Amino acid sequence: MSQISFSDAEHAGKRKKTRREVFLAEMELVLPWKALLKVIEPHYPVTGRGRRP
């Protein structure tokens, strides 16, 4: 078992962000997720009531 050095640990945190990570980070800032979930929640199927979705 080998340990990583301080320079390896520092370099591991500085990797380039993928396009997907950049997109999802922007979406977190743009969309009001809590408000959107309140609108969707009444229509989302809940387990335990009737047939399975």
ABEGO torsion letter per residue (X at the ends): XBBBBAAAAAAAAABBBBAAAAAAAAAAAABBAAAAAAAAAAABBBBGBEBBX
